[in-house]
């Protein structure tokens, strides 16, 4: 009698466990019956999964060989220098209401450099990645660059067509500059990643 009771207790305790295992298998099926095997499998996948590099070896060779890489390397710091000067002039105008013309000229100069670096950057991207824009390695940077370009262009339109007050135009310029800073940080980060990848390879 005691043995039968023991077997019955084991059967009752086993059936809920079986049901629980069945529910788990339905939600997260695994080729192993033991939980440890499933966990090991997922852990192994997480460890062996590798991030896609920014450049393939062929793309890295093209990047280093094309003169457009040097053009981008020269235009980027030049644009940032003009941006810093222009930002000072715009903020000075907003604080003192003086120097509107020089501030406007500085924003136009910054915008002209932006157009230049966008065009030459598209050519660089075509040479290295085979497409003018939205290469996978720089997709989100290019997407945000479109916003930066749109805001700068909107400022030019406001100035040329006399839309808004002088203060409103300068605030629009500041919005364009804020987007530019975010975009610059994106590219600086990708430059750092590229250097780290180059050091490893």
Secondary structure as a PSIPRED ss2 file (coil, helix, strand):
# PSIPRED VFORMAT (PSIPRED V4.0)

   1 X C   1.000  0.000  0.000
   2 X H   0.000  1.000  0.000
   3 X H   0.000  1.000  0.000
   4 X H   0.000  1.000  0.000
   5 X H   0.000  1.000  0.000
   6 X H   0.000  1.000  0.000
   7 X H   0.000  1.000  0.000
   8 X H   0.000  1.000  0.000
   9 X H   0.000  1.000  0.000
  10 X H   0.000  1.000  0.000
  11 X H   0.000  1.000  0.000
  12 X H   0.000  1.000  0.000
  13 X H   0.000  1.000  0.000
  14 X H   0.000  1.000  0.000
  15 X H   0.000  1.000  0.000
  16 X H   0.000  1.000  0.000
  17 X H   0.000  1.000  0.000
  18 X H   0.000  1.000  0.000
  19 X H   0.000  1.000  0.000
  20 X H   0.000  1.000  0.000
  21 X H   0.000  1.000  0.000
  22 X H   0.000  1.000  0.000
  23 X H   0.000  1.000  0.000
  24 X H   0.000  1.000  0.000
  25 X H   0.000  1.000  0.000
  26 X H   0.000  1.000  0.000
  27 X H   0.000  1.000  0.000
  28 X C   1.000  0.000  0.000
  29 X C   1.000  0.000  0.000
  30 X C   1.000  0.000  0.000
  31 X C   1.000  0.000  0.000
  32 X C   1.000  0.000  0.000
  33 X C   1.000  0.000  0.000
  34 X C   1.000  0.000  0.000
  35 X H   0.000  1.000  0.000
  36 X H   0.000  1.000  0.000
  37 X H   0.000  1.000  0.000
  38 X H   0.000  1.000  0.000
  39 X H   0.000  1.000  0.000
  40 X H   0.000  1.000  0.000
  41 X H   0.000  1.000  0.000
  42 X H   0.000  1.000  0.000
  43 X H   0.000  1.000  0.000
  44 X H   0.000  1.000  0.000
  45 X H   0.000  1.000  0.000
  46 X H   0.000  1.000  0.000
  47 X H   0.000  1.000  0.000
  48 X H   0.000  1.000  0.000
  49 X C   1.000  0.000  0.000
  50 X C   1.000  0.000  0.000
  51 X C   1.000  0.000  0.000
  52 X C   1.000  0.000  0.000
  53 X C   1.000  0.000  0.000
  54 X C   1.000  0.000  0.000
  55 X C   1.000  0.000  0.000
  56 X C   1.000  0.000  0.000
  57 X H   0.000  1.000  0.000
  58 X H   0.000  1.000  0.000
  59 X H   0.000  1.000  0.000
  60 X H   0.000  1.000  0.000
  61 X H   0.000  1.000  0.000
  62 X H   0.000  1.000  0.000
  63 X H   0.000  1.000  0.000
  64 X H   0.000  1.000  0.000
  65 X H   0.000  1.000  0.000
  66 X C   1.000  0.000  0.000
  67 X H   0.000  1.000  0.000
  68 X H   0.000  1.000  0.000
  69 X H   0.000  1.000  0.000
  70 X H   0.000  1.000  0.000
  71 X H   0.000  1.000  0.000
  72 X H   0.000  1.000  0.000
  73 X H   0.000  1.000  0.000
  74 X H   0.000  1.000  0.000
  75 X H   0.000  1.000  0.000
  76 X H   0.000  1.000  0.000
  77 X H   0.000  1.000  0.000
  78 X H   0.000  1.000  0.000
  79 X H   0.000  1.000  0.000
  80 X H   0.000  1.000  0.000
  81 X H   0.000  1.000  0.000
  82 X H   0.000  1.000  0.000
  83 X H   0.000  1.000  0.000
  84 X H   0.000  1.000  0.000
  85 X H   0.000  1.000  0.000
  86 X H   0.000  1.000  0.000
  87 X H   0.000  1.000  0.000
  88 X H   0.000  1.000  0.000
  89 X H   0.000  1.000  0.000
  90 X H   0.000  1.000  0.000
  91 X H   0.000  1.000  0.000
  92 X H   0.000  1.000  0.000
  93 X H   0.000  1.000  0.000
  94 X H   0.000  1.000  0.000
  95 X H   0.000  1.000  0.000
  96 X H   0.000  1.000  0.000
  97 X C   1.000  0.000  0.000
  98 X C   1.000  0.000  0.000
  99 X C   1.000  0.000  0.000
 100 X H   0.000  1.000  0.000
 101 X H   0.000  1.000  0.000
 102 X H   0.000  1.000  0.000
 103 X H   0.000  1.000  0.000
 104 X H   0.000  1.000  0.000
 105 X H   0.000  1.000  0.000
 106 X H   0.000  1.000  0.000
 107 X H   0.000  1.000  0.000
 108 X H   0.000  1.000  0.000
 109 X H   0.000  1.000  0.000
 110 X H   0.000  1.000  0.000
 111 X H   0.000  1.000  0.000
 112 X H   0.000  1.000  0.000
 113 X H   0.000  1.000  0.000
 114 X H   0.000  1.000  0.000
 115 X H   0.000  1.000  0.000
 116 X H   0.000  1.000  0.000
 117 X H   0.000  1.000  0.000
 118 X H   0.000  1.000  0.000
 119 X H   0.000  1.000  0.000
 120 X H   0.000  1.000  0.000
 121 X H   0.000  1.000  0.000
 122 X H   0.000  1.000  0.000
 123 X H   0.000  1.000  0.000
 124 X H   0.000  1.000  0.000
 125 X H   0.000  1.000  0.000
 126 X H   0.000  1.000  0.000
 127 X H   0.000  1.000  0.000
 128 X H   0.000  1.000  0.000
 129 X H   0.000  1.000  0.000
 130 X C   1.000  0.000  0.000
 131 X C   1.000  0.000  0.000
 132 X C   1.000  0.000  0.000
 133 X C   1.000  0.000  0.000
 134 X C   1.000  0.000  0.000
 135 X C   1.000  0.000  0.000
 136 X H   0.000  1.000  0.000
 137 X H   0.000  1.000  0.000
 138 X H   0.000  1.000  0.000
 139 X H   0.000  1.000  0.000
 140 X H   0.000  1.000  0.000
 141 X H   0.000  1.000  0.000
 142 X H   0.000  1.000  0.000
 143 X H   0.000  1.000  0.000
 144 X H   0.000  1.000  0.000
 145 X H   0.000  1.000  0.000
 146 X H   0.000  1.000  0.000
 147 X H   0.000  1.000  0.000
 148 X H   0.000  1.000  0.000
 149 X H   0.000  1.000  0.000
 150 X H   0.000  1.000  0.000
 151 X H   0.000  1.000  0.000
 152 X H   0.000  1.000  0.000
 153 X H   0.000  1.000  0.000
 154 X H   0.000  1.000  0.000
 155 X H   0.000  1.000  0.000
 156 X H   0.000  1.000  0.000
 157 X H   0.000  1.000  0.000
 158 X H   0.000  1.000  0.000
 159 X H   0.000  1.000  0.000
 160 X H   0.000  1.000  0.000
 161 X C   1.000  0.000  0.000
 162 X C   1.000  0.000  0.000
 163 X C   1.000  0.000  0.000
 164 X C   1.000  0.000  0.000
 165 X C   1.000  0.000  0.000
 166 X H   0.000  1.000  0.000
 167 X H   0.000  1.000  0.000
 168 X H   0.000  1.000  0.000
 169 X H   0.000  1.000  0.000
 170 X H   0.000  1.000  0.000
 171 X H   0.000  1.000  0.000
 172 X H   0.000  1.000  0.000
 173 X H   0.000  1.000  0.000
 174 X H   0.000  1.000  0.000
 175 X H   0.000  1.000  0.000
 176 X H   0.000  1.000  0.000
 177 X H   0.000  1.000  0.000
 178 X H   0.000  1.000  0.000
 179 X H   0.000  1.000  0.000
 180 X H   0.000  1.000  0.000
 181 X H   0.000  1.000  0.000
 182 X H   0.000  1.000  0.000
 183 X H   0.000  1.000  0.000
 184 X H   0.000  1.000  0.000
 185 X H   0.000  1.000  0.000
 186 X H   0.000  1.000  0.000
 187 X H   0.000  1.000  0.000
 188 X H   0.000  1.000  0.000
 189 X H   0.000  1.000  0.000
 190 X H   0.000  1.000  0.000
 191 X H   0.000  1.000  0.000
 192 X H   0.000  1.000  0.000
 193 X H   0.000  1.000  0.000
 194 X H   0.000  1.000  0.000
 195 X H   0.000  1.000  0.000
 196 X H   0.000  1.000  0.000
 197 X H   0.000  1.000  0.000
 198 X H   0.000  1.000  0.000
 199 X H   0.000  1.000  0.000
 200 X H   0.000  1.000  0.000
 201 X C   1.000  0.000  0.000
